[in-house]
Amino acid sequence: MMAEFKKVVLAYSGGLDTSVIIPWLKENYGGCEVIACCADIGQGDDMQAIHDKALRSGASKCYIADLTEEFLTDYVWPTLKAGAVYEGKYLLGTSFARPLIAKKLVEIAKQEGADAIAHGATGKGNDQVRFELTVKALAPNMAIIAPWREWELLSRTQEIEYAKAHNIDIPTDNKKYSMDKNIWHLSHEGSDLEDPWNAPNNEMFLVSKAPEDAPDKPEELTVCFEKGVPVAVNGERMGAVDLLNKLNEIGARNGVGIVDICENRLVGMKSRGVYENPGGAILYYAHRELEYLCLDRATYHFKEGVAIRFGELVYDGMWFCQLREALSAFVDSTQESVTGTVKLKLYKGNIMSAGAKSPYSLYNQEFVTFEEDHVYNQADAEGFINLFGLPLKVRALMQEKAGK
């Protein structure tokens, strides 16, 4: 017998793992009450069916939390404004969903007077870190249970046998890949992808078309931003959820946003993943195009470094750390002028620039024109180059004198 808890709040998805966890917790933690919580972040699941299954599996309650809009406005948009991408490819679709889910778990645990929170993340993955760091940040005295690090169920076959013995519905779909889906992305891991030499099969794609199957004619669209936040597509203002759904639809039919990466997991191993992120790919591209117009050189270059660190913090589950909050404050300051419209062209998996405009554009045609102008004295460049190159000249004179 392990420690005894009265109430445990479980992050519940309705899949095999978390369904098995419900009776396992009750058996191994003193007959505790298990309260399930399923987060709806736009994954398209039948939430009523999940609710009912949780109760059949032994949960006393099942909360269904609609977090889709909060996910976009409070987690995705700040990361987009930062331009944060993990290792140059991954748009962090699972990474910034986990802190939001864990935050809701903490809220329910406090509301219910629970003394522990449980999750179904494995001991090999990043999600265990993301869940648990959030709990530590928001409820430092809350106990955390991670069955995958404790139980003796070492295979899917053993889990199925346990489920049958406890009269738990077993999923009828036999998924080839381990997948995580929300409104922002769909990830694929495992199976043939475990060999990095294997190309992804087109049959894998459930959101986007394969690029070669996309239309033979390019599609143009516009995206409008206000202070770095996307607010309109093709001139139509939309809320966050409708806007991303619209861009997902446009991007998917043109085969954009498919990423194949062998990434460095926080726990020390490399993992191969294929991500479908059509709307996100469009937003990141468009946002960067607008920043090219609206940010000065020093700010843009410094922000590039911030983006890398921001992406690492999100990937590592450090959403609620002081550094991420401080970096977001810096990012928000830079976004005050990132307002305008970007025009893009999509074609068979490619996103191409087709124009951008902003009332805060720092581009000034009169200064850069190859035609005659009255604002720039080209003779000024000589003095600038002399001063800018002075350290090079001094070093060269020293080397001549030293005979080097």
N, C-alpha and C positions, 0 to 999 in steps of 0.2 A: 504494500500500500504506500502510495506517495503522499505528499502533503494533502491536507484537507482544505477544500474551498467550498464556500456556500454557493456562490454564483460565479459563473464564468461567461464572459461575452466572447463569442467566436466570430471571427471574420469568415463568412459563409458564402460559397459560390453556387452550391447545388451540385457540384461535381462529386466524383467518387471520394477523393481525399477528405474534403470537409464534411461530407455526409457520414463517413466512417468515424471521423473525429468525435462526433456528438456522443455516440454510445461509449466510445473509448474513454472520453473524459469522465463520464459518469461512473464507469467501472474502476478507473484508476485514481480518481480524485475524490474519494469519499462520497460517492453518490451526489455530486454537486448538481445544481440546476444549471442547465446550459441555455443561454439566450443567443440565438443566431442573429447576425446582422449582415445583410446583403446590400452592397452599394451598387446603385444603378448609375453608371457613368457612360451611358450610351452604348453599351455592348449589344443591345438588342435582344436580351434574354426575356423569357416569359417570367416576369417577376411573381405573378400569382402562383405559378407552378413551383417556383423555387421556395416561396413562402410555405406552401402546403407540404412540400417534401421535407423541409426542415422540421416541421411539427411531427410528421410521420417517423422521422429518424430519431425523435426523442427530445427535440428542443422544446422548452416550455413556451417560448415566444420566438417570433422572427420579425425583426424590423427590416423594412425595405426603405432604404434611404436614397431619394432622388438627388444626386450630387452633380449631375451633368453640367449645369450652368456654373455652379461654384467651381467645378474642376477647370472649366475654361477661363473664367474671369480671374480666379485667385491663384491659379497654378500655371496654366498653359500660357496665358497672355504675359505674365511677368517673365517667364522663361523665354518666350518669343522676343519680347522687348530687349532682353539681354543678348539675344542672338546665340544662346547657349546650345551647343551641339556636342554630344559626347564622342570623342575620338573622330571628329570630322564627319560623321555619318549619322549616328543614332540621335533621333529627335526626342528621346527620353519619354516615350509614350507610357511605358509601365512605371518608370522611375518616379514621375511626379504624381501618379495616381495613388501610389501606396501611402504617402503621408496624409493625403486627404482621407483615405479609408480609415487609417489608424486614428486620425483625429475624431472621426465619427464614432469609432469604437470606444474611445476614451469618454466622449460625451454620453454615450449610452451606459457605459459602465458606471459612471458617476451618478447618472439618473437612476439606475437600477440598484445602486448600492452593491455592485459586484466587487469581488476582491481579486479577480484575475482576468486577464485577456489572453485569448488563444488565437493562433493563426495556423494555416496549413502550408506555409512556405517550407521548402526543403532546406536541409543543412548545407547544400552545395550552392545555393543561389544568393542573389543580392536582396531578394524581397524580405528575407528574415531580418536583415539589417535595417531596411527601410521601415518596416512595421515597428520594430522594437526601439529604434532610436526616437521615433515619434512618440511612442508611449513614454519613454524616459523623459522626453522634453516636456510633455504635457501632464503626465501623472507619475512623478518620479517614484512614488511608493507602491505603484501597482505591480502585482506579480504578473509574469508573462510565461505562458506555456507554449512550447513549440513541439508538438507530438513527433514530428519527423526526426527530431534529435533524441527522442526518448523511446519510442515504441519498437517492437520487434517485427513489425510488418515491413519487410524489405523489398517487396515487389508488388506489382499491380495484381498478380495472381493471388497473393496472400490477402491483399485488401479486398478483392472480390469475394474470397472465401469468408472473410470476416463479415462483409456486408450481408452475404446470404445467411450467415448464422444469426444475424441480428435483424433479419427481415427488412433490409434497406434496399430501396430500388437501385438497381444497377443501370448506369447509362447505357442505352442501346446503341448509341453511335460509337464507333471504334475509330477514334481520330488517329491519323497517322503521325501528326505533329503535336507537340506541346504548344498551345496557343494562348495568347492573352489579347483580349479585344476590349477597346473602349471607343468612344467617339473620335479620338485622335489617331488611333493606329490599330493594326493587327500584327502580332508577332508570330513567328514560326520558329521552333527549335526542335532538335532531335531527329530521329530516323536517318534518312540518307544525308541530311544536312550535317551530321556529325563528322563527315569527311569533307574538309574544305575544298577538295578537288571536284566534288560533285556540284554541277550547276543546279540552281533551283528549277524544278519542273514547273511549267506554266500552269499545270493543274492545281498547284498549290494556292494560286492567287484567288482569294475569295472576295476581295474588295476591288482591286484594280484589274484592268485588262492587262495582259502582257503587251509590252510596247509594240511588238510586231503585229498584234491584233487590233491596235488602235486605228482610228480613221486615217485615211490617206491625205486628208485635208487639215491644215493647222486650224486651231481654234484660238481666237483672241478673247481676252477678258481684262477687266480692270478691277483693282482692289484699292479701296480708300482707307486711309488710316487717320486717326486723330490721336496725337500724343503717343504714337507707337502702337495703338490698339486698332485692330481691323474693325471697321464699322459698316462697310458697304461693299457689295460685289456688283459689277456692271451697273453702277449708279443707284442700286437699290439698297437702302439702309436696312439692316437686319440686326436682331439680337445675336448673341454669341453662338447659341446652339444652331439657329437657322443658317447663320453665315457659314459655319464650318460644315454643316451638312451639304450646303450648296457647293462649296469648294471641293468637298470629297466627291460629290457627284461629277463635277466638271473634270477634276483631276483623274478620277478613276477611269472614265471613258477614254482618256488620252494616255493612259498607262504611265503617269508620272508618280514619283514618290516611292518607288520600290528600291529598297536598300539591302545590300548583302554585306555583312560585316562579321569579322572574327574579332570580337571585342574582349577587352581585359576586364573580367569581373573583379569586383572589390575583394572577393574572398580568395583571389590569387590565381585562378585558372582562366584560360581563354575559352570563350564560348562562341559558337557560330550561330548567328541569327539572321533571319530574313524578315524585314519589316515592310508593311504596306502603309504608306502615310501620304496619300494624295493631297488632301487639303493642307496638311502641315507643310509639305514640301513647297506648295505654292505660297503660303504665308511667309515662310522663312526667306524665300527668294525675293518676294515683293518687298518685305520689310528692309532687307539689306539694300535693295535698289534705292529705296527712299532715303536711307541713311547716307548713301553716297552723295546725295544732293544736299542734305541738311546738316551734317556734322562736319566740323572743321577737322583738319588733318590730325592734330594732336589728340583730340577727343576720340576720333574714330580709331586711331591706332591703339590708344590705351584701352578702349572698350573691347578691342579684339582679345586682349589678354584677360580682361575681366570675364569675357564670354567663356573662355576655356575653363577658368576656375569655377565659374558659376555652374557650368555643365557638370564638372566633377562633383561639386557639392550636391547637386540634384541626384546624380547617379548614385552617390554614396548614401543617400537617405538623410542628408543633413539639412533638410528644408527648414527646420525650425532652429537652426543654429544662428548665432549672432552675426557671423560673417556673411551668410546668405542674405540676411535682412539688411545688413549694411551695404552689400553690393546692389541690392534692389533699390536702395535709396539713391545710390549713384546713378544707376540705370534710369530711374524715373526722372532724374534731373536732366539727363541727356535727351530724354524723349519729349521734352517740352516743345521742341521745334520739329519733331518728326511727324508732320501732318502733311498729307497730300495724296496724290493718286498715282498708281503705278499701272502701266499697261504691259501685259505679258502675252506671249504666244506659246501655245502648247502644241507639241507635235511628237507623237510616237515616243513617249517617255522623256522628252526633253522639255525644259522650261527655258524660254529665251526672252530677253528684254525687248520691249517694243516701245518704250517711252516712259517718262516720269515727270511729274510737275508738283511743285509745292510753293505756297506763299512764303515759305521760309528757306527757299533754295539759296545756297551760297554760290551757286554757279552764276557767273556774270559774263555774258557773251562779249561785252565791250573790252574786258581785260584779256580774254583769251583769243580773240579773233585774229585771223591771219591778214585781215584787211587793216586799213589805216584806223588808228584810234587816237584819242586825246586824253587818256587816263593813265597810260603806262609809258614810262621813259625807259627804253631798252638799255640806255647807257648806264642806268643805275645797277644793272646786273654785274658790271665789272667790279665795283667796290664790294658788292655782296660776295662774289666768288673769291676775291682776295682775302676777305676776312674769314669766310667759311673755310677756305683752304689753308689758312695760316698754320694750323697745327701740322699739316702735311709738309708744308714748306720748311718749317723749323726742324722737323725730324730729319728731312732729307739733308739740310745743311749740317746737322750734327753728324749724320752718317758720313758725309763727305769729309768733314774735319777729322773724324775718327778713323778714316781710311777703310770704312766698311763698304 
